[in-house]
Amino acid sequence: MFDVESSNVGIISVYFGYVTVHTISSNKNVIFAYGTLKKGRSNHDLLGKSHFIGKAVTVQAYGFYLGPDEQATEGSDIPYLFEHPSEGDQAIKVCGEVWEVDEFTLRQMDQLEGHPNWYQRVQASVKLDSGKEISAAIYMMPGQPRFNLQIISSGCF
């Protein structure tokens, strides 16, 4: 149980019959990672001391694409999330992970994502595997998808 009058959000998880309650403190930030910040991906180390809340999917469908990383010197592909897909492309609900991060980690993520000049950090509703819907920060590309991007139809990078 958590105090409804506080600014904290309670997350209840059930694993193997054990119930755990995690309260997101008011000095922490909730983010939704759908790309290279996810477990096992190239930039996940940035979340090293952060708290994993759970897997989730976006409530809204977006334009979700794969393409070359314009900021990297090597030729790796990364996911791009747009508010709307290109004309003729299907909007996709995106799979990812929800993390609680401190202010220092959020600033590091902003630098990695080029916020606000490349990706922009915005709030979005996501649905945890538990069924609970919460608001989380998500990094989104402004404008329209470019022609050289391939749609990620599965919703998972």
Backbone torsions as a table, in degrees:
resi	resn	phi	psi	omega
1	MET	NA	148.7	177.6
2	PHE	-136.3	159.4	-176.7
3	ASP	-74.0	114.7	-177.0
4	VAL	-68.9	-25.6	-178.2
5	GLU	-78.8	-15.3	179.6
6	SER	-82.7	171.1	179.0
7	SER	-88.2	7.7	-179.2
8	ASN	-82.1	152.2	177.9
9	VAL	-112.5	132.6	178.7
10	GLY	-95.6	136.1	175.8
11	ILE	-119.8	123.5	-179.6
12	ILE	-108.6	127.7	179.5
13	SER	-121.9	144.1	176.6
14	VAL	-123.0	118.8	178.7
15	TYR	-129.9	121.2	175.7
16	PHE	51.1	40.9	177.2
17	GLY	84.2	-6.4	178.1
18	TYR	-97.4	136.5	179.0
19	VAL	-104.7	128.6	174.9
20	THR	-121.8	142.7	177.1
21	VAL	-116.4	124.8	177.6
22	HIS	-115.3	125.7	178.1
23	THR	-102.1	126.0	177.6
24	ILE	-82.7	117.2	-176.2
25	SER	-73.1	156.9	-175.0
26	SER	-68.8	-17.5	179.0
27	ASN	-96.3	14.5	177.4
28	LYS	-113.9	161.7	-179.8
29	ASN	-119.7	141.2	178.4
30	VAL	-102.3	125.4	-179.8
31	ILE	-124.6	154.5	176.4
32	PHE	-112.6	115.7	179.6
33	ALA	-100.9	125.5	-178.3
34	TYR	-122.8	-0.5	-175.1
35	GLY	-134.0	-122.3	-171.7
36	THR	-71.6	-8.0	176.3
37	LEU	-87.8	-10.1	-179.8
38	LYS	-67.4	159.8	176.8
39	LYS	-52.7	134.6	177.2
40	GLY	82.6	-1.8	-179.1
41	ARG	-100.4	169.2	-169.1
42	SER	-61.0	-30.1	-177.5
43	ASN	-108.9	13.1	-177.0
44	HIS	-63.0	-28.3	-179.0
45	ASP	-56.1	-25.7	178.6
46	LEU	-61.2	-27.0	-179.5
47	LEU	-94.3	12.5	-173.6
48	GLY	-45.5	-44.7	-177.1
49	LYS	-101.3	9.5	-179.2
50	SER	-85.1	162.6	-178.5
51	HIS	-98.0	122.7	176.1
52	PHE	-76.9	122.1	179.4
53	ILE	-91.8	-43.2	178.4
54	GLY	161.1	172.8	175.8
55	LYS	-79.1	152.3	-177.1
56	ALA	-155.6	171.7	175.4
57	VAL	-136.1	145.9	178.8
58	THR	-65.9	145.4	176.9
59	VAL	-73.9	-42.4	178.3
60	GLN	-87.9	149.8	173.8
61	ALA	-90.4	143.3	-175.3
62	TYR	-130.3	173.7	167.4
63	GLY	-81.3	116.3	-174.7
64	PHE	-125.4	118.5	-169.7
65	TYR	-134.3	160.5	175.2
66	LEU	-117.8	136.7	178.9
67	GLY	-168.7	176.0	-177.8
68	PRO	-63.7	143.5	177.5
69	ASP	-77.5	109.1	-177.3
70	GLU	-68.8	-18.8	-176.7
71	GLN	-95.7	-8.4	-175.5
72	ALA	-102.3	152.9	177.4
73	THR	-84.4	-24.2	177.4
74	GLU	-89.5	167.8	-173.2
75	GLY	-92.8	39.4	-178.7
76	SER	-81.8	151.5	176.6
77	ASP	-96.9	144.8	179.2
78	ILE	-132.9	161.8	176.8
79	PRO	-82.3	146.9	175.3
80	TYR	-123.6	130.9	179.9
81	LEU	-113.3	126.9	179.0
82	PHE	-121.8	150.2	179.3
83	GLU	-59.8	-37.6	-179.9
84	HIS	-130.2	144.0	177.0
85	PRO	-76.0	166.8	173.1
86	SER	-63.3	155.0	178.1
87	GLU	-57.5	129.9	-179.1
88	GLY	92.2	-13.7	177.6
89	ASP	-93.8	149.0	179.5
90	GLN	-82.1	138.9	172.1
91	ALA	-73.7	143.1	-171.8
92	ILE	-125.8	137.7	168.3
93	LYS	-80.2	132.0	-169.6
94	VAL	-101.4	133.1	177.1
95	CYS	-86.2	145.1	177.2
96	GLY	-170.8	-162.4	-178.0
97	GLU	-127.4	143.9	177.5
98	VAL	-104.9	131.4	-177.5
99	TRP	-130.1	146.4	171.0
100	GLU	-100.4	122.7	-176.6
101	VAL	-125.4	150.9	176.5
102	ASP	-82.7	174.3	-175.8
103	GLU	-62.5	-39.6	179.5
104	PHE	-61.8	-45.7	179.3
105	THR	-65.4	-39.3	178.0
106	LEU	-60.4	-41.3	178.3
107	ARG	-65.5	-38.1	176.7
108	GLN	-64.8	-40.3	178.1
109	MET	-64.5	-42.1	177.3
110	ASP	-57.8	-41.6	179.0
111	GLN	-66.1	-45.0	178.2
112	LEU	-58.8	-44.2	-175.7
113	GLU	-85.0	-3.3	178.4
114	GLY	70.4	25.4	179.6
115	HIS	-68.8	131.7	6.4
116	PRO	-101.7	9.4	-172.7
117	ASN	-87.7	-24.9	179.6
118	TRP	-110.6	-82.9	169.6
119	TYR	-83.4	154.7	175.7
120	GLN	-120.4	133.1	179.2
121	ARG	-83.6	120.2	-180.0
122	VAL	-131.5	164.9	176.7
123	GLN	-90.9	141.0	178.5
124	ALA	-145.2	154.0	175.6
125	SER	-87.1	133.5	176.2
126	VAL	-129.7	152.5	-179.4
127	LYS	-112.7	117.5	178.3
128	LEU	-69.2	159.6	176.4
129	ASP	-56.3	-26.9	178.7
130	SER	-71.1	-12.7	-178.1
131	GLY	100.0	-12.3	-179.8
132	LYS	-74.2	133.7	177.6
133	GLU	-98.9	129.4	179.5
134	ILE	-134.7	166.7	175.3
135	SER	-97.6	137.6	179.8
136	ALA	-142.7	152.6	173.4
137	ALA	-74.2	140.7	-179.4
138	ILE	-140.5	141.7	-179.7
139	TYR	-93.1	122.9	-174.4
140	MET	-127.7	144.5	176.4
141	MET	-81.6	137.3	174.9
142	PRO	-77.6	161.1	174.5
143	GLY	79.9	-156.4	-176.5
144	GLN	-107.2	151.1	177.4
145	PRO	-60.6	144.8	177.5
146	ARG	-81.2	162.5	-176.7
147	PHE	-66.3	-24.7	-174.2
148	ASN	-89.5	11.7	-179.8
149	LEU	-99.0	145.4	178.3
150	GLN	-106.6	134.7	-179.2
151	ILE	-66.7	141.0	174.3
152	ILE	-99.3	88.2	-172.0
153	SER	-69.5	-23.6	179.2
154	SER	-73.6	-20.8	-176.1
155	GLY	82.7	-2.8	-178.0
156	CYS	-122.7	129.2	176.5
157	PHE	-95.5	NA	NA
